[in-house]
Amino acid sequence: MTRIGPRFARPETRRTVGELLLGLLAPLERKNGWWLAEHAGHGCPDRMQRLLRTAVWDEGRIGDDLRGFVVEQLGHPEGVLVVDETGFLKKGFCSVGVQRQYSGTAGRIENSQVGVFLAYAAPSGRALVDARLYLPGSWCADAERCQVAGVPDGVQFATKPQLAIAMIEEALDAGVAAAFVTGDEVYGLDPALRERLRGRGVGYVLAIARNQRIQATESVRLRVDDVAAGLSEQAWEQRTCGKGSKGERFYEWAWVHDHVDHDHGWHSLLIRRSVDTGELAFYRCWTPHPVPLSTLITVAGRRWSIEEAFQAAKTQVGLDHYQCRGWKAWHRFTLLAMIALAVLVTAITSQQPDNPDPRNDELVPLSVGELRRLVVALLDGHDDTAAIRWSWWRRRHQATARRSHYRHRDTKLASS
């Protein structure tokens, strides 16, 4: 609040923002306007609703503050920008952007809103730094419906990759140092996004479908799954792409270079194979200069970081708890939820040792959920000693379980 407070001209608005942020950290069943207002001690939800709908404040400048704060706290030469979308299941048809569409949250076509997000992922942590609501073509073609939902004049239909391009370029223009961008097939299959990144000199490791083609020779293009099928076993090597909830994530990897003019960068195909199932995943890669295979594998592994950020945002700070029907309210609530998450993420990052040894640690590092539990206990005036003691017990128990998992996995790898 010290950082963003000056963005609010009225002290009442500034106070309500602080109360809303504290409510997002609280252990509430639902984190919508009614519940947040009750937690803040308001007599009705009007102040919370006014903050999101009609109060005068510039969410664009506060979004700049959020992005700057995250980069200051997590900034690293190996930082990566990650793009992805997530769905918000909704009933009815009045909420802005809602329609029956595919939702990754549900894993099927559902009545939902979809937001495209940008995350900054570094070795020390990851946080959401920008978001845009996806407005389907059916909405853009209905001017009256858009007017009722408060969609600003001039907003036109934009694909998810186009929304991603806008956020990425805004971050780069603001001075965010990121050598790579990564994302799933929605973004990897978009030629305009890849071209814009190459034009900015930013490398990418973007997932693509198995039926995509690469330039195998000067005159021959092959499907990437056919390329994988033609590789010998010597072409594969087992490496980790980063840590998961159960330790290092090991896969088998193959790296194939495109037959292209390297005067304009280095194109390649990265193939990942599951050690257990043999399932394949494909990544189209480009770098302005040669990089080792380990770099591309690390970037590919960072793509999961935005999924982890979505889970933390929804379970810890109520990213999907809102009851906002209008354009402005959706973007404002989403921004404040990302700020609450960023506070937790950067706080736990400052508590991590520089060179942890996961096999010998007596405690697992603080998680976003564990830190939020401690913050709530302290803010509610609970016994500090008891809260910290329980935190230590949980983290010690988790460390014991993790060491057992490592021993089991090492035994399995050695036998194979």
Residue pairs with C-beta under 8 A, 6 or more apart in sequence:
1 14
1 17
1 18
1 21
3 65
3 69
4 17
4 62
4 65
4 339
5 14
7 57
7 58
7 61
7 62
7 65
8 14
8 17
8 57
9 56
9 57
10 55
10 56
12 47
13 51
13 55
13 56
13 57
16 40
16 47
16 48
16 50
16 51
16 55
17 51
17 336
19 36
19 39
19 40
19 42
20 36
20 40
20 48
20 51
20 336
21 336
21 339
21 340
21 343
22 39
22 40
22 379
23 31
23 35
23 36
23 39
23 40
24 31
24 36
24 317
24 318
24 336
24 337
24 340
25 317
25 340
25 344
25 372
25 375
25 376
25 379
26 39
26 376
26 379
27 373
27 376
28 35
28 36
28 39
28 318
29 35
30 318
30 321
31 317
31 318
31 321
31 322
32 318
32 321
32 322
32 323
33 45
33 48
33 49
33 52
33 323
34 45
35 321
36 45
36 48
37 44
37 45
37 46
37 47
37 48
40 47
40 48
42 48
51 332
52 324
52 328
52 329
52 332
52 333
53 326
53 328
53 329
59 328
59 331
59 332
59 335
62 335
62 339
63 130
63 335
64 174
66 129
66 335
66 338
66 339
66 342
67 120
67 129
67 130
67 171
67 174
67 176
68 174
69 342
69 346
70 120
70 127
70 129
70 342
70 345
70 346
71 79
71 120
71 129
71 176
71 177
73 342
73 346
73 349
73 350
74 120
74 122
74 124
74 125
74 126
74 127
74 345
74 346
74 349
75 122
75 177
76 122
76 123
76 124
77 177
77 179
78 122
78 123
78 179
78 298
79 120
79 121
79 122
79 176
79 177
79 178
79 179
80 120
80 121
80 122
80 178
80 179
80 180
80 181
80 182
80 299
80 302
80 305
81 118
81 119
81 120
81 121
81 168
81 171
81 176
81 178
81 180
81 181
81 182
82 118
82 119
82 120
82 121
82 126
82 181
82 182
82 183
82 302
82 303
82 305
82 306
83 116
83 117
83 118
83 119
83 164
83 167
83 168
83 181
83 182
83 183
83 187
83 306
84 116
84 117
84 119
84 183
84 184
84 303
84 306
84 307
84 310
85 104
85 114
85 115
85 116
85 117
85 134
85 160
85 186
86 104
86 105
86 114
86 115
86 117
86 310
87 101
87 102
87 103
87 104
87 105
87 106
87 110
87 112
87 113
87 114
88 103
88 105
88 112
88 113
88 114
88 115
88 320
88 322
89 103
89 105
89 106
89 110
89 111
89 112
89 320
90 98
90 111
90 112
90 113
91 111
92 98
92 111
93 99
93 111
94 148
94 149
94 325
95 113
95 149
95 324
95 325
95 330
96 113
96 133
96 135
96 139
96 146
96 149
96 150
96 151
96 325
96 326
96 327
96 330
97 113
97 114
97 133
97 134
97 135
97 136
97 139
97 149
97 330
98 111
98 112
98 113
99 111
99 112
99 136
99 138
99 139
100 109
100 110
100 111
100 112
101 109
101 110
101 112
101 114
101 136
102 108
102 109
103 109
103 110
103 112
103 114
105 112
105 320
106 112
113 133
113 134
113 330
114 133
114 134
114 160
115 131
115 132
115 133
115 134
115 330
115 334
116 131
116 132
116 133
116 134
116 160
116 163
116 164
116 167
117 128
117 130
117 131
117 306
117 309
117 310
118 128
118 129
118 130
118 131
118 164
118 167
118 168
118 171
119 126
119 127
119 128
119 129
119 305
119 306
119 309
120 126
120 127
120 129
120 171
120 176
120 178
121 302
121 305
121 306
124 349
124 352
125 345
125 346
125 348
125 349
126 302
126 305
126 306
126 308
126 309
126 345
127 309
127 338
127 341
127 342
127 345
127 346
128 306
128 309
128 310
128 313
128 338
128 341
128 342
129 171
129 338
129 342
130 167
130 170
130 171
131 167
131 331
131 334
131 335
131 338
132 158
132 163
132 166
132 167
133 327
133 330
133 331
134 158
134 160
134 163
135 146
135 151
135 155
135 157
135 158
136 157
137 157
139 145
139 146
139 149
139 151
140 146
140 155
140 156
140 157
146 155
149 325
149 326
149 327
150 326
150 327
150 328
150 329
151 327
152 327
155 327
158 166
159 190
160 186
160 187
161 186
161 187
161 190
161 192
161 193
162 192
164 183
164 187
164 193
165 192
165 193
165 196
168 181
168 196
168 197
168 202
169 196
169 200
171 178
172 178
172 200
172 202
178 202
179 202
179 203
180 202
180 203
180 204
180 205
180 299
180 302
181 197
181 202
181 203
181 204
181 206
182 204
182 205
182 206
182 299
182 300
182 302
182 303
183 206
183 207
183 303
184 206
184 207
184 303
185 207
185 208
185 209
187 193
187 206
187 207
188 194
188 206
188 207
188 208
188 283
188 284
189 208
189 209
189 212
193 206
194 204
194 206
194 284
194 286
197 203
197 204
197 286
198 264
198 265
198 286
198 288
201 288
203 285
203 286
203 287
203 288
203 291
203 299
204 284
204 285
204 286
205 270
205 283
205 284
205 285
205 296
205 299
205 300
205 303
206 283
206 284
206 285
207 281
207 282
207 283
207 284
207 303
208 224
208 282
208 283
208 284
209 282
210 223
210 224
210 225
210 280
210 282
211 223
211 224
211 225
212 223
212 224
212 282
212 284
213 221
213 222
213 223
213 224
214 221
214 222
214 224
214 227
214 256
214 258
214 267
214 269
214 284
215 221
215 258
215 259
215 260
215 267
216 222
216 227
216 258
216 259
217 259
218 259
224 269
224 271
224 282
225 280
225 282
227 256
227 269
227 271
228 254
228 271
228 273
228 280
228 282
231 254
231 256
231 271
235 254
236 252
236 253
236 254
236 273
237 252
237 253
237 254
238 250
238 251
238 252
238 253
238 275
239 250
239 251
239 253
239 293
239 294
239 297
240 248
240 249
240 250
240 251
240 297
240 301
241 249
241 251
241 272
241 297
241 298
241 300
241 301
242 248
242 249
242 298
242 301
242 302
242 304
243 249
243 358
244 304
246 402
246 405
247 358
247 402
247 405
247 406
247 409
249 301
250 275
250 413
251 272
251 273
251 274
251 275
252 272
252 273
252 274
252 275
253 270
253 271
253 272
253 273
253 293
253 297
254 270
254 271
254 273
255 268
255 269
255 270
255 271
255 293
255 296
256 268
256 269
256 271
257 266
257 267
257 268
257 269
258 267
258 268
258 269
260 267
265 286
265 287
265 288
265 289
266 286
266 287
266 288
266 289
266 290
266 291
267 284
267 285
267 286
268 285
268 286
268 296
269 282
269 283
269 284
269 285
270 282
270 283
270 285
270 293
270 296
270 297
270 300
271 280
271 281
271 282
271 283
272 280
272 281
272 282
272 283
272 300
273 279
273 280
274 280
283 296
283 300
285 296
287 296
309 341
310 319
312 341
312 344
312 345
312 368
312 369
313 319
313 337
313 338
313 341
314 320
315 369
316 341
316 344
316 368
316 369
316 372
317 337
317 340
317 341
317 344
317 372
318 337
319 334
319 337
319 338
319 341
322 329
322 330
322 333
322 334
322 337
324 330
324 332
324 333
341 368
344 368
344 371
344 372
344 375
345 368
347 371
348 365
348 366
348 367
348 368
348 370
348 371
351 365
351 366
352 365
352 366
356 365
358 402
358 406
359 403
359 406
361 399
362 396
362 399
363 392
363 395
363 396
363 399
364 395
364 398
364 399
364 402
365 395
366 395
370 391
370 394
370 395
373 387
373 391
374 387
374 388
374 391
377 383
377 384
377 387
378 384
378 387
